[in-house]
């Protein structure tokens, strides 16, 4: 049994908590004649862990990649930290990029680089630092995500699935970002490893003041780690709110997902 998280109001408050750090308004994305997202709107608040969920193939990762500028949109406005990303200068865009951290679904580590070198990739791209300082900073991030020191000198092929996720998270934290995007962070992990990863994300959010945007299918993550959940369906966000709101929803897909045969049998107080 895993209880629903405590009321977010009881968690440590960070400066500016509640402020909108990501705003996606009326986003439409299409690939040829196929429209994946249509007039979708979503906001993410500073200091929260937002869980983004939907059926397989509904476009969850497409929206994440669109926000990051990796997938073009046909229409709509994306604002990061109050700035319209379509109207930024190159210098301003770089400053925004440095405030973002990303963990892709399968880690996306460079196979020819050690963990230490992988974590240093964002530092090399955006900063001009001495090698010794980069080594020290990378080791700090590796320790921060719970990896042993000797993992720094291993290659991805020498790591377990859980260690790969942690190494990728260390890289996402390399520049001390304000918001971290996690794409299916617990996929492929056993239940114990997934629970430990959720606990790590919560701890990092609380200690570093992070905002977390988590694309996930994992019901445990949604119940235990997320302050708020947004559900993607019919090419847009159809329901958003707390886990209690999800449990009360009569939207067919939401009801089936959160209260169906394989869902957690929890009441609204989080008791099994």
C-alpha positions in Angstrom: 0.0 0.0 0.0 1.2 3.5 -0.9 -0.7 6.4 0.6 -1.6 9.5 -1.4 1.0 12.3 -0.8 0.5 14.9 1.9 -1.3 18.1 1.1 1.1 20.1 -1.1 0.5 23.1 1.2 2.3 21.2 3.9 5.5 20.9 1.8 8.3 23.5 2.0 7.4 26.6 0.2 9.8 28.1 -2.4 10.0 31.7 -3.5 7.4 32.4 -6.2 5.6 29.1 -5.7 2.3 29.2 -7.7 3.8 31.4 -10.4 3.2 30.1 -13.9 6.6 29.0 -15.3 5.3 27.2 -18.4 2.2 28.2 -20.3 1.1 26.4 -23.5 -1.9 28.1 -25.1 -3.9 26.8 -28.1 -1.2 24.5 -29.3 -1.7 22.6 -32.5 0.8 20.1 -33.8 0.4 17.9 -36.9 2.5 15.6 -38.9 1.3 15.8 -42.5 -2.5 15.3 -42.5 -2.5 13.8 -39.0 -3.3 16.3 -36.3 -1.9 15.1 -32.9 -2.6 18.1 -30.7 -5.3 20.6 -31.4 -5.9 23.9 -29.5 -4.3 22.3 -26.4 -3.7 24.6 -23.3 -1.7 23.7 -20.2 0.0 25.6 -17.4 2.7 24.5 -15.0 3.3 26.3 -11.7 6.6 26.9 -10.0 7.5 24.3 -7.4 4.9 21.7 -8.4 5.3 18.2 -9.7 2.8 17.9 -12.6 2.0 14.5 -13.9 1.0 14.4 -17.6 -0.9 11.3 -18.5 -2.9 9.9 -21.4 -3.4 6.9 -23.6 -0.5 5.5 -25.5 0.0 7.4 -28.7 -2.1 10.3 -27.6 0.7 12.9 -27.9 2.2 13.3 -24.4 5.8 13.2 -25.6 4.9 15.2 -28.7 3.8 18.1 -26.4 7.0 17.8 -24.3 9.2 17.9 -27.5 7.1 20.9 -28.8 7.7 22.8 -25.5 11.4 22.1 -25.8 11.5 23.3 -29.4 12.3 19.9 -30.8 9.0 19.5 -32.7 7.4 22.4 -34.6 3.9 23.5 -33.9 1.4 24.8 -36.4 -0.2 27.4 -34.1 -0.3 28.5 -30.5 1.9 30.2 -28.0 4.5 28.7 -25.6 5.8 30.9 -22.7 8.6 29.8 -20.5 9.2 32.0 -17.4 6.9 34.6 -18.9 8.7 34.8 -22.2 7.2 33.9 -25.6 9.7 31.5 -27.0 8.8 32.5 -30.6 9.9 36.1 -29.9 13.2 35.6 -28.2 16.7 36.6 -29.3 19.3 33.9 -29.6 20.9 35.1 -26.3 17.6 35.1 -24.5 16.8 31.6 -25.8 20.1 30.4 -24.5 19.4 31.8 -21.1 16.0 30.0 -21.1 17.6 26.7 -22.3 20.0 26.9 -19.4 17.1 26.9 -17.0 15.7 23.6 -18.4 16.7 20.1 -17.7 15.5 17.0 -19.6 15.5 13.3 -18.9 14.4 11.4 -22.0 12.5 8.1 -21.8 15.4 5.8 -22.2 18.0 8.1 -20.7 19.6 9.0 -24.1 23.1 8.8 -22.7 26.0 9.0 -25.1 27.3 5.4 -25.3 30.9 6.4 -26.0 31.1 8.7 -23.0 31.4 7.8 -19.3 28.7 8.9 -16.8 31.0 11.8 -15.7 31.4 12.9 -19.3 27.7 12.6 -20.0 26.9 14.9 -17.1 29.4 17.4 -18.4 27.8 17.7 -21.8 25.5 20.6 -20.9 28.4 22.3 -19.1 30.5 22.1 -22.2 27.7 23.4 -24.4 26.7 26.4 -22.4 29.6 27.2 -20.0 33.3 27.9 -20.3 34.7 26.2 -17.2 38.1 24.6 -16.3 38.2 20.8 -16.6 38.8 20.4 -12.9 35.8 22.5 -11.9 33.6 20.6 -14.4 34.8 17.3 -12.8 33.9 18.5 -9.3 30.5 19.8 -10.4 29.7 16.6 -12.3 30.7 14.5 -9.3 28.4 16.6 -7.1 25.4 15.9 -9.4 26.3 12.2 -9.6 26.3 12.0 -5.8 23.1 14.1 -5.6 21.1 11.5 -7.6 22.3 8.6 -5.4 24.9 7.0 -7.6 28.1 5.6 -6.1 31.3 7.6 -6.9 32.8 4.8 -9.1 29.8 5.0 -11.4 31.2 8.2 -12.8 33.9 6.3 -14.7 31.6 3.7 -16.1 30.0 3.7 -19.6 26.2 3.4 -20.0 26.6 -0.3 -21.2 28.0 -1.1 -17.7 25.0 0.4 -15.8 21.7 -1.1 -14.7 18.5 0.4 -15.9 18.0 2.2 -12.7 21.5 3.6 -12.8 21.0 4.8 -16.3 17.9 6.8 -15.2 19.9 8.3 -12.3 22.8 9.2 -14.6 20.4 10.8 -17.1 18.8 12.8 -14.2 22.3 13.9 -13.0 22.9 15.3 -16.6 19.4 17.0 -16.5 20.5 18.7 -13.3 24.0 19.7 -14.6 23.1 23.4 -14.9 20.9 23.7 -11.8 17.7 24.2 -13.9 14.5 25.7 -12.7 12.3 23.2 -14.4 13.0 19.5 -15.2 11.1 17.5 -17.8 10.9 13.8 -17.2 9.7 11.5 -20.0 8.5 8.2 -18.5 11.2 8.3 -15.8 10.1 5.0 -14.2 9.5 2.9 -17.3 11.5 -0.3 -17.3 12.2 -0.1 -13.6 11.0 -2.7 -11.1 8.5 -1.5 -8.4 11.2 -0.9 -5.8 13.4 1.0 -8.2 10.5 3.0 -9.4 9.4 3.9 -5.9 13.0 5.0 -5.0 13.1 7.1 -8.1 9.8 8.8 -7.2 11.2 9.5 -3.7 14.3 11.0 -5.3 12.3 13.3 -7.5 10.3 14.6 -4.5 13.4 15.1 -2.5 15.1 17.0 -5.3 12.0 19.2 -5.8 11.8 20.0 -2.1 15.5 20.7 -1.6 16.4 22.4 -4.9 13.1 24.2 -5.4 12.6 22.5 -8.8 9.5 22.5 -10.9 8.9 19.0 -12.4 6.9 18.2 -15.6 6.5 14.4 -15.6 5.1 12.4 -18.5 4.2 9.1 -17.1 2.0 6.0 -17.3 2.9 5.0 -13.7 -0.1 5.0 -11.4 2.2 4.8 -8.4 4.0 8.0 -9.5 0.8 9.8 -10.1 -0.5 8.8 -6.6 2.6 9.4 -4.6 4.7 12.1 -6.4 2.4 14.4 -8.3 0.8 17.5 -6.8 -1.4 17.9 -9.9 -2.3 15.8 -12.9 -3.3 16.8 -16.4 -4.9 14.2 -18.7 -4.5 14.3 -22.5 -7.4 13.1 -24.6 -9.1 14.0 -27.8 -5.9 16.0 -28.7 -6.2 18.4 -25.8 -6.2 18.5 -22.0 -9.6 17.1 -20.9 -9.2 17.0 -17.1 -6.7 18.5 -14.7 -6.4 18.7 -10.9 -5.3 16.7 -7.9 -5.4 12.9 -7.6 -8.6 13.4 -5.7 -10.1 15.2 -8.7 -9.0 12.3 -10.9 -10.7 9.8 -8.6 -13.9 11.8 -8.7 -13.9 12.4 -12.5 -16.6 10.8 -14.6 -14.7 11.4 -17.8 -14.7 7.8 -19.3 -11.0 7.4 -19.9 -10.0 9.0 -16.6 -12.5 6.9 -14.7 -11.2 3.7 -16.3 -7.6 4.6 -15.7 -7.8 5.7 -12.1 -10.8 3.5 -11.0 -10.6 0.6 -13.4 -9.7 -3.1 -12.7 -6.0 -2.4 -12.5 -6.2 0.9 -10.7 -5.3 1.5 -7.1 -8.3 0.7 -4.9 -7.9 3.8 -2.7 -10.4 6.1 -1.1 -10.0 9.8 -1.2 -8.0 9.8 2.1 -5.4 7.5 0.5 -6.2 4.4 2.4 -6.3 1.0 0.7 
